[in-house]
Amino acid sequence: MRNAGHDFAAPRQHDSAGWSVVAAVLAAGLRYEGYEPCGCSREPKFRPRTRAEVRNRREHAGRHQLPPAEALSARHL
């Protein structure tokens, strides 16, 4: 079991597509941390929610030689 972050909301138990997205985010070394614990930053961080978003960001990372974590955490490509 891994710590996915304090803002992690688990998909339903039988949602295999949702869990595959979570696995891709965690495999890239990202966590679901939205708000800073000190309260100084109130902007939630982006994480992909669908397989299509993960696929598009991985393709973008490959085309532009970006690290996968940077592509997966980019709000707009």
C-alpha positions, -999 to 999 in steps of 0.1 A, spaced: 0 0 0 13 35 -8 4 69 5 -14 87 -23 -17 120 -5 -41 136 19 -64 148 -9 -68 114 -25 -103 102 -33 -104 66 -42 -124 54 -72 -151 28 -66 -138 -6 -59 -148 -21 -93 -138 9 -114 -108 -6 -132 -103 24 -155 -102 48 -125 -77 26 -107 -55 24 -137 -53 62 -138 -44 63 -101 -17 37 -108 -3 58 -136 -2 89 -115 15 71 -86 39 53 -109 51 87 -122 60 97 -86 31 121 -81 7 123 -52 -28 137 -47 -18 168 -27 -41 197 -35 -38 223 -8 -7 233 11 -9 222 47 2 257 59 -28 273 41 -6 297 21 -16 282 -13 -52 274 -21 -49 263 -57 -55 225 -61 -30 206 -83 -41 190 -115 -42 152 -118 -56 133 -148 -90 116 -142 -94 95 -173 -74 70 -193 -76 93 -223 -60 122 -203 -32 99 -192 -27 86 -228 -26 122 -243 -2 134 -217 21 105 -221 21 110 -259 28 147 -254 57 139 -230 72 115 -257 69 141 -285 85 170 -264 110 150 -243 93 158 -210 94 137 -179 62 118 -175 55 134 -141 57 169 -156 33 160 -184 8 142 -161 7 172 -137 3 199 -164 -32 214 -163 -31 225 -200 -10 210 -228 
